[in-house]
Amino acid sequence: MPPTLKPVIIFAEKKDLDPAKLVRLYQQAPWAKGRTLHDAREMLRHTDIAVTAWDSDLLIGFGRVLTDYVYRATIWDVIVDKAYQGQGIGSNIVQRILNHPRLKKIELFWLCTSRPGFYEKLGFSSKEQTGMVWSRTNHSRLE
């Protein structure tokens, strides 16, 4: 029996991708299930940097950054297709963001996550809890 060929994963900095491919990925994550094609298109338009992972023309990984390119950057929406998880793709996306040439001056990278263990392995710390959140959904219930 011939050995199974491992897919060749290509990483790219790409914001102009088909948002439908991203929505397909989002449908796999509980935190992103309700995201729409229209909203994904708009989000991509306002994203500063996006790192993608591809198996041929199949989008299998994504992560994005909002930044001022000097002091702060936030990492959002790091996601890997369930069929490709456990292969280091998510770690690779985060490392490509942290080492991105346009982000070399950034002092602090921020992110929000419900899976801190993954990011702690990459050097992120949850010890400095300085963030706060305002939720439009929660706020509208108070009115």
Backbone as a chain_set.jsonl record, in Angstrom:
{"seq": "MPPTLKPVIIFAEKKDLDPAKLVRLYQQAPWAKGRTLHDAREMLRHTDIAVTAWDSDLLIGFGRVLTDYVYRATIWDVIVDKAYQGQGIGSNIVQRILNHPRLKKIELFWLCTSRPGFYEKLGFSSKEQTGMVWSRTNHSRLE", "coords": {"N": [[0.847, -1.176, 0.0], [0.693, 2.19, -0.932], [2.343, 4.985, 0.666], [0.455, 7.429, 2.484], [0.061, 10.6, 1.198], [1.022, 13.589, 2.697], [-0.796, 16.599, 3.017], [0.214, 19.591, 1.299], [0.7, 22.404, 2.957], [0.095, 25.77, 2.512], [1.019, 28.942, 3.574], [-0.176, 32.261, 3.737], [-0.271, 35.838, 3.501], [-3.225, 37.259, 3.379], [-5.939, 39.16, 2.688], [-7.872, 39.528, 0.848], [-9.592, 37.381, 0.374], [-12.128, 34.992, -0.577], [-14.993, 35.576, 1.167], [-16.856, 33.592, 1.72], [-15.422, 31.265, 1.994], [-14.21, 31.702, 4.411], [-16.428, 31.904, 6.122], [-17.291, 29.274, 5.982], [-15.296, 28.05, 7.503], [-15.756, 29.374, 9.949], [-18.214, 28.277, 10.681], [-17.537, 25.984, 11.981], [-16.795, 26.577, 14.538], [-17.912, 27.17, 17.828], [-17.916, 29.809, 18.819], [-18.201, 31.366, 16.588], [-20.301, 30.653, 14.97], [-22.688, 32.031, 14.121], [-21.899, 33.919, 12.261], [-22.096, 35.916, 9.341], [-22.005, 35.979, 5.709], [-22.043, 38.585, 4.615], [-21.205, 40.121, 6.863], [-18.677, 38.98, 7.316], [-17.335, 39.716, 4.995], [-17.283, 42.524, 5.313], [-15.813, 42.693, 7.714], [-13.309, 41.676, 6.878], [-12.567, 43.712, 5.152], [-11.893, 45.727, 6.927], [-9.813, 44.727, 8.372], [-6.449, 44.747, 9.457], [-4.17, 43.046, 9.092], [-4.096, 39.808, 7.77], [-3.553, 36.39, 8.194], [-3.376, 33.435, 6.447], [-4.037, 29.92, 5.922], [-3.681, 27.33, 3.602], [-4.844, 24.448, 1.869], [-4.29, 23.506, -1.096], [-6.86, 25.002, -2.84], [-8.455, 25.238, -0.664], [-9.411, 26.908, 2.177], [-7.939, 26.526, 5.211], [-7.049, 27.565, 7.552], [-6.934, 30.519, 9.602], [-6.196, 33.787, 10.793], [-6.33, 37.011, 12.285], [-5.408, 40.53, 12.529], [-5.794, 43.578, 14.265], [-4.477, 46.792, 14.425], [-2.279, 49.545, 15.479], [0.183, 49.632, 14.48], [2.371, 50.462, 15.961], [2.254, 50.603, 18.9], [0.241, 48.797, 19.956], [-1.453, 45.712, 19.246], [-4.143, 43.619, 18.359], [-5.04, 40.259, 18.306], [-7.207, 38.278, 16.488], [-9.778, 35.834, 15.922], [-8.393, 33.357, 15.396], [-8.395, 30.403, 13.782], [-8.712, 26.985, 12.867], [-9.44, 24.554, 10.472], [-11.35, 21.767, 11.457], [-10.583, 19.229, 10.519], [-7.889, 19.523, 10.157], [-6.687, 20.139, 12.493], [-4.29, 19.993, 15.207], [-1.915, 19.79, 13.859], [-0.143, 21.818, 14.049], [-0.838, 24.118, 12.693], [-2.391, 26.304, 13.639], [-0.606, 27.324, 15.578], [1.466, 28.061, 13.878], [0.233, 30.092, 12.392], [-0.162, 32.027, 14.428], [2.529, 32.51, 15.171], [3.498, 33.583, 12.768], [2.077, 35.949, 12.745], [3.07, 37.227, 15.098], [5.719, 37.561, 14.364], [5.608, 39.126, 12.153], [6.821, 41.37, 9.698], [5.736, 43.997, 9.556], [4.825, 44.365, 12.088], [6.832, 44.585, 13.917], [7.475, 46.638, 15.746], [5.552, 46.54, 17.693], [4.576, 46.664, 21.052], [2.805, 45.315, 22.822], [0.798, 42.508, 22.316], [-2.552, 41.702, 22.207], [-5.212, 39.438, 23.025], [-8.373, 37.766, 22.991], [-9.731, 34.911, 24.424], [-11.2, 31.672, 24.842], [-9.713, 29.525, 25.191], [-7.138, 29.437, 26.799], [-4.867, 27.792, 27.228], [-3.727, 26.912, 24.773], [-2.606, 29.303, 23.787], [-0.893, 30.035, 25.865], [1.131, 28.167, 25.605], [2.428, 29.306, 23.517], [3.657, 31.453, 24.577], [2.06, 33.491, 25.568], [0.58, 35.316, 28.292], [-1.704, 35.07, 30.982], [-1.616, 36.379, 33.285], [-1.459, 39.134, 33.58], [-4.061, 40.762, 33.96], [-5.646, 43.156, 32.594], [-7.679, 43.961, 31.062], [-10.958, 44.996, 30.007], [-14.408, 44.498, 29.184], [-17.064, 45.626, 27.194], [-20.283, 44.849, 26.455], [-22.494, 44.994, 23.835], [-24.824, 43.485, 23.604], [-25.355, 42.684, 26.282], [-25.585, 45.216, 27.428], [-27.845, 46.338, 26.19], [-29.841, 44.89, 27.344], [-30.009, 45.985, 29.839], [-31.236, 48.402, 29.586]], "CA": [[0.0, 0.0, 0.0], [1.539, 3.389, -0.983], [2.171, 5.871, 1.817], [-0.471, 8.537, 2.299], [0.753, 11.87, 1.036], [0.581, 14.661, 3.569], [-1.092, 17.781, 2.202], [1.166, 20.689, 1.339], [0.01, 23.564, 3.511], [0.688, 27.038, 2.098], [0.612, 30.073, 4.393], [-0.139, 33.508, 2.972], [-0.925, 37.017, 4.059], [-4.266, 37.43, 2.369], [-7.204, 39.719, 3.162], [-8.832, 39.587, -0.248], [-10.088, 36.039, 0.092], [-13.571, 34.829, -0.697], [-15.518, 35.468, 2.53], [-17.6, 32.338, 1.875], [-14.47, 30.266, 2.479], [-14.024, 31.992, 5.828], [-17.674, 31.547, 6.812], [-17.273, 27.809, 6.107], [-14.46, 27.774, 8.679], [-16.446, 29.885, 11.138], [-19.319, 27.388, 11.064], [-16.984, 24.889, 12.785], [-16.442, 27.055, 15.877], [-19.086, 27.673, 18.561], [-17.843, 31.253, 19.007], [-18.364, 32.092, 15.327], [-21.33, 29.99, 14.162], [-23.705, 32.907, 13.55], [-21.328, 34.946, 11.396], [-22.682, 35.901, 8.002], [-21.172, 36.319, 4.56], [-21.963, 40.043, 4.551], [-20.376, 40.612, 7.967], [-17.3, 38.515, 7.102], [-16.778, 40.575, 3.935], [-17.027, 43.824, 5.926], [-14.726, 42.506, 8.674], [-12.06, 41.555, 6.129], [-12.258, 45.038, 4.616], [-11.355, 46.566, 7.994], [-8.723, 44.01, 9.038], [-5.141, 45.277, 9.066], [-3.334, 41.951, 8.588], [-4.71, 38.484, 7.867], [-2.677, 35.277, 7.832], [-4.219, 32.317, 6.047], [-3.409, 28.631, 5.613], [-4.409, 26.731, 2.478], [-4.543, 23.153, 1.272], [-4.717, 23.808, -2.462], [-7.703, 26.197, -2.773], [-9.297, 25.119, 0.529], [-8.964, 27.681, 3.327], [-7.954, 25.625, 6.377], [-6.651, 28.29, 8.748], [-7.082, 31.962, 9.49], [-6.012, 34.631, 11.963], [-6.272, 38.396, 11.83], [-4.862, 41.524, 13.446], [-6.128, 45.003, 14.227], [-3.292, 47.39, 15.032], [-1.815, 50.895, 15.143], [1.517, 49.352, 13.941], [3.417, 51.024, 16.803], [2.178, 50.218, 20.307], [-0.652, 47.693, 20.288], [-2.117, 44.911, 18.219], [-4.998, 42.56, 18.881], [-5.151, 39.082, 17.443], [-8.598, 37.826, 16.487], [-10.324, 34.798, 15.025], [-7.494, 32.277, 14.99], [-9.247, 29.226, 13.597], [-8.183, 25.949, 11.968], [-10.408, 23.532, 10.077], [-11.296, 20.622, 12.387], [-9.876, 18.101, 9.893], [-6.462, 19.826, 10.088], [-6.195, 20.524, 13.811], [-3.262, 19.127, 15.78], [-0.758, 19.723, 12.962], [0.673, 23.016, 14.241], [-1.256, 25.189, 11.783], [-2.762, 27.459, 14.46], [0.637, 27.869, 16.139], [2.182, 28.681, 12.773], [-0.455, 31.349, 12.092], [0.149, 32.98, 15.498], [3.944, 32.88, 15.055], [3.634, 34.46, 11.606], [1.574, 37.253, 13.175], [4.0, 37.814, 16.067], [6.991, 37.868, 13.687], [5.318, 39.843, 10.919], [7.702, 42.539, 9.58], [5.035, 45.262, 9.812], [4.435, 44.411, 13.503], [8.066, 44.477, 14.714], [7.525, 47.659, 16.794], [4.456, 46.346, 18.648], [4.979, 46.347, 22.427], [1.884, 44.342, 23.409], [-0.241, 41.849, 21.522], [-3.686, 41.304, 23.036], [-6.191, 38.556, 22.417], [-9.434, 37.238, 23.85], [-9.88, 33.502, 24.083], [-11.745, 30.738, 25.836], [-8.735, 28.427, 25.229], [-5.841, 30.043, 27.121], [-3.767, 26.83, 27.193], [-3.103, 26.942, 23.447], [-1.807, 30.524, 23.659], [0.162, 30.008, 26.881], [2.232, 27.394, 25.009], [3.095, 30.185, 22.557], [4.291, 32.538, 25.316], [1.111, 34.479, 26.072], [0.358, 35.22, 29.734], [-3.0, 35.558, 31.464], [-1.372, 36.942, 34.609], [-1.697, 40.578, 33.553], [-5.457, 40.975, 33.609], [-5.917, 44.587, 32.58], [-8.716, 44.238, 30.077], [-12.373, 45.048, 30.359], [-15.253, 44.284, 28.015], [-18.41, 46.187, 27.175], [-21.052, 44.039, 25.515], [-23.715, 45.634, 23.343], [-25.942, 42.604, 23.93], [-25.652, 42.81, 27.71], [-25.957, 46.589, 27.718], [-29.212, 46.602, 25.733], [-30.766, 44.257, 28.32], [-30.097, 46.83, 31.038], [-32.018, 49.616, 29.291]], "C": [[0.894, 1.241, 0.0], [1.294, 4.285, 0.234], [1.212, 7.009, 1.483], [0.323, 9.831, 2.217], [0.152, 12.902, 1.977], [0.275, 15.877, 2.708], [0.007, 18.826, 2.339], [0.383, 21.927, 1.779], [0.788, 24.815, 3.107], [0.122, 28.134, 3.002], [0.757, 31.338, 3.564], [-0.74, 34.636, 3.801], [-1.958, 37.426, 3.027], [-5.562, 37.917, 2.999], [-8.286, 39.657, 2.1], [-9.346, 38.2, -0.638], [-11.603, 36.038, -0.015], [-14.144, 34.65, 0.711], [-16.333, 34.193, 2.766], [-16.685, 31.231, 2.399], [-14.222, 30.464, 3.977], [-15.269, 31.613, 6.63], [-17.771, 30.033, 6.978], [-16.446, 27.402, 7.319], [-15.182, 28.188, 9.959], [-17.56, 28.95, 11.608], [-18.852, 26.226, 11.948], [-16.715, 25.296, 14.233], [-17.669, 27.605, 16.585], [-19.091, 29.198, 18.692], [-18.115, 32.039, 17.731], [-19.507, 31.565, 14.468], [-22.312, 30.939, 13.476], [-23.172, 33.955, 12.594], [-21.822, 34.782, 9.958], [-21.656, 36.275, 6.938], [-20.98, 37.833, 4.472], [-21.038, 40.585, 5.633], [-18.918, 40.196, 7.808], [-16.618, 39.376, 6.04], [-16.397, 41.939, 4.52], [-15.86, 43.754, 6.909], [-13.375, 42.436, 7.957], [-11.612, 42.907, 5.577], [-11.562, 45.923, 5.654], [-10.243, 45.882, 8.797], [-7.392, 44.556, 8.54], [-4.249, 44.207, 8.45], [-4.111, 40.646, 8.782], [-3.694, 37.443, 7.411], [-3.58, 34.077, 7.577], [-3.373, 31.068, 5.821], [-4.307, 27.921, 4.6], [-3.914, 25.323, 2.195], [-5.136, 23.239, -0.126], [-5.586, 25.067, -2.405], [-8.68, 26.155, -1.597], [-8.676, 25.92, 1.679], [-9.077, 26.793, 4.567], [-7.518, 26.322, 7.66], [-6.678, 29.78, 8.518], [-6.782, 32.61, 10.831], [-5.866, 36.061, 11.483], [-5.819, 39.33, 12.939], [-5.489, 42.884, 13.18], [-5.018, 45.701, 14.989], [-3.11, 48.857, 14.67], [-0.402, 50.83, 14.573], [2.664, 49.927, 14.774], [3.372, 50.435, 18.21], [1.4, 48.932, 20.569], [-1.176, 46.982, 19.046], [-2.996, 43.893, 18.933], [-5.114, 41.471, 17.826], [-6.57, 38.547, 17.607], [-8.781, 36.61, 15.591], [-9.325, 33.761, 14.546], [-8.336, 30.998, 14.961], [-8.58, 28.284, 12.595], [-9.292, 24.939, 11.721], [-10.24, 22.307, 10.974], [-10.499, 19.447, 11.821], [-8.365, 18.3, 9.889], [-5.873, 20.204, 11.448], [-5.171, 19.518, 14.322], [-2.015, 18.995, 14.927], [0.133, 20.959, 13.078], [0.279, 24.2, 13.371], [-1.625, 26.444, 12.566], [-1.538, 28.126, 15.062], [1.424, 28.615, 15.073], [1.559, 30.035, 12.411], [-0.102, 32.4, 13.148], [1.607, 33.429, 15.409], [4.179, 33.821, 13.871], [3.119, 35.862, 11.924], [2.606, 37.927, 14.081], [5.31, 38.251, 15.422], [6.805, 38.648, 12.393], [6.178, 41.112, 10.836], [7.012, 43.876, 9.88], [4.626, 45.416, 11.273], [5.638, 44.374, 14.438], [8.133, 45.478, 15.855], [6.486, 47.423, 17.904], [4.996, 45.927, 20.016], [4.126, 45.228, 23.015], [0.893, 43.821, 22.383], [-1.323, 41.387, 22.501], [-4.518, 40.281, 22.276], [-7.202, 38.141, 23.47], [-9.627, 35.791, 23.434], [-10.566, 32.741, 25.206], [-10.824, 29.514, 25.953], [-7.343, 28.961, 25.562], [-4.66, 29.083, 27.013], [-3.014, 26.832, 25.883], [-2.157, 28.128, 23.346], [-0.687, 30.593, 24.691], [1.369, 29.229, 26.371], [3.045, 28.235, 24.026], [3.695, 31.413, 23.235], [3.356, 33.629, 25.801], [0.885, 34.243, 27.565], [-1.026, 35.752, 30.082], [-2.843, 36.211, 32.834], [-1.654, 38.438, 34.678], [-3.114, 40.851, 33.063], [-5.792, 42.458, 33.696], [-7.06, 44.939, 31.647], [-10.102, 44.29, 30.681], [-13.158, 44.89, 29.068], [-16.587, 44.986, 28.226], [-19.163, 45.439, 26.1], [-22.329, 44.765, 25.117], [-24.938, 44.802, 23.704], [-26.333, 42.744, 25.396], [-26.138, 44.213, 28.059], [-27.412, 46.863, 27.322], [-30.247, 45.957, 26.66], [-30.982, 45.132, 29.534], [-30.994, 48.051, 30.821], [-33.51, 49.389, 29.44]], "O": [[1.778, 1.346, 0.851], [0.184, 4.339, 0.764], [1.164, 7.488, 0.351], [1.158, 10.112, 3.076], [-1.066, 13.07, 2.044], [1.01, 16.161, 1.762], [0.651, 18.925, 3.383], [-0.481, 22.424, 1.056], [1.994, 24.905, 3.335], [-1.091, 28.244, 3.175], [1.698, 31.472, 2.782], [-1.588, 34.423, 4.668], [-1.615, 37.883, 1.937], [-6.21, 37.187, 3.749], [-9.476, 39.726, 2.41], [-9.512, 37.89, -1.817], [-12.268, 36.981, 0.412], [-13.817, 33.672, 1.383], [-16.48, 33.764, 3.91], [-17.121, 30.364, 3.156], [-14.045, 29.495, 4.716], [-15.15, 31.052, 7.719], [-18.273, 29.553, 7.994], [-16.841, 26.517, 8.077], [-15.212, 27.436, 10.934], [-17.817, 28.847, 12.808], [-19.668, 25.563, 12.588], [-16.434, 24.437, 15.069], [-18.396, 28.419, 16.016], [-20.157, 29.814, 18.679], [-18.248, 33.262, 17.784], [-19.66, 32.004, 13.328], [-22.729, 30.671, 12.349], [-23.936, 34.812, 12.15], [-21.945, 33.672, 9.441], [-20.59, 36.813, 7.234], [-19.86, 38.303, 4.274], [-20.178, 41.419, 5.351], [-18.016, 40.97, 8.128], [-15.446, 39.722, 6.183], [-15.309, 42.449, 4.249], [-15.015, 44.648, 6.937], [-12.41, 43.067, 8.386], [-10.418, 43.206, 5.542], [-10.74, 46.769, 5.302], [-9.789, 46.424, 9.805], [-7.223, 44.799, 7.345], [-3.639, 44.432, 7.405], [-4.706, 40.418, 9.835], [-3.056, 37.598, 6.37], [-4.44, 33.747, 8.394], [-2.171, 31.142, 5.565], [-5.531, 27.915, 4.73], [-2.717, 25.043, 2.271], [-6.34, 23.064, -0.312], [-5.104, 26.11, -1.964], [-9.623, 26.945, -1.542], [-7.554, 25.642, 2.102], [-10.17, 26.36, 4.931], [-7.606, 25.739, 8.741], [-6.476, 30.258, 7.402], [-7.08, 32.043, 11.882], [-5.338, 36.304, 10.398], [-5.839, 38.982, 14.12], [-5.687, 43.286, 12.033], [-4.645, 45.264, 16.078], [-3.69, 49.356, 13.705], [0.162, 51.865, 14.217], [3.815, 49.886, 14.34], [4.347, 49.833, 18.661], [1.857, 48.073, 21.323], [-1.318, 47.562, 17.97], [-2.629, 43.371, 19.985], [-5.263, 41.735, 16.633], [-7.064, 38.387, 18.723], [-8.035, 36.397, 14.635], [-9.4, 33.324, 13.398], [-8.903, 30.578, 15.97], [-7.972, 28.717, 11.617], [-9.991, 24.524, 12.645], [-9.119, 21.862, 11.22], [-9.814, 18.747, 12.567], [-7.624, 17.348, 9.643], [-4.695, 20.549, 11.542], [-5.176, 18.351, 13.931], [-1.144, 18.178, 15.228], [1.063, 21.128, 12.289], [1.005, 25.193, 13.323], [-1.213, 27.542, 12.192], [-1.434, 29.352, 15.061], [1.984, 29.679, 15.337], [2.274, 31.004, 12.155], [0.221, 33.537, 12.805], [1.89, 34.618, 15.559], [4.977, 34.754, 13.969], [3.66, 36.851, 11.429], [2.973, 39.079, 13.849], [5.942, 39.204, 15.88], [7.752, 38.809, 11.623], [6.256, 41.857, 11.813], [7.647, 44.791, 10.406], [4.134, 46.473, 11.667], [5.475, 44.153, 15.638], [8.793, 45.202, 16.857], [6.557, 48.064, 18.953], [5.765, 44.972, 20.132], [4.651, 44.302, 23.632], [0.239, 44.589, 21.677], [-1.02, 40.751, 23.51], [-4.53, 40.261, 21.046], [-6.927, 38.161, 24.669], [-9.681, 35.478, 22.245], [-10.509, 33.134, 26.372], [-11.109, 28.586, 26.709], [-6.457, 28.943, 24.707], [-3.546, 29.524, 26.731], [-1.785, 26.762, 25.876], [-1.029, 27.984, 22.874], [0.369, 31.159, 24.411], [2.508, 29.588, 26.67], [4.201, 27.924, 23.736], [4.188, 32.316, 22.559], [3.814, 34.607, 26.393], [0.986, 33.114, 28.045], [-1.465, 36.766, 29.538], [-3.837, 36.558, 33.472], [-2.048, 38.949, 35.727], [-3.329, 41.136, 31.885], [-6.176, 42.952, 34.756], [-7.37, 46.117, 31.469], [-10.372, 43.702, 31.728], [-12.628, 45.124, 27.982], [-17.161, 44.938, 29.314], [-18.726, 45.398, 24.95], [-23.147, 45.109, 25.97], [-25.977, 45.352, 24.07], [-27.511, 42.905, 25.715], [-27.018, 44.369, 28.906], [-28.129, 47.551, 28.048], [-31.384, 46.419, 26.75], [-32.018, 45.04, 30.192], [-31.457, 48.659, 31.786], [-34.299, 50.31, 29.228]]}, "num_chains": 1, "name": "protein.A"}
